[in-house]
Amino acid sequence: MNLTELRAQLVRRGIDQRWYSFVGPEEGERFCLIQSGQRWETYYAEHGEKNCLKVFEDEAAACEYFLEWILKDRVVALPEHLSSKKS
């Protein structure tokens, strides 16, 4: 799987773009997958920190891990109408 295929999988599965970034941390908290030199990094950006950082040698391994990781998050995997409700 490459980055283009990963994007398509996330869209197909209904994962809102606000939950992830492929360009690095932006405002807010989100799952990130970025290329850093010849390697790929996955992490959860929170308060300017890279939490749960994993480094991969190839794009395919990073993309496969990222998809599995983000789908395991119960809030992200909720349909949008449920995840936006306030308790």
Secondary structure, 3 states (H helix, E strand, C coil): CCHHHHHHHHHHCCCCHHHEECCCCCCCCEEEEEEECCEEEEEEEECCEEEEEEEECCHHHHHHHHHHHHHHCCCCCCCHHHHCCCC
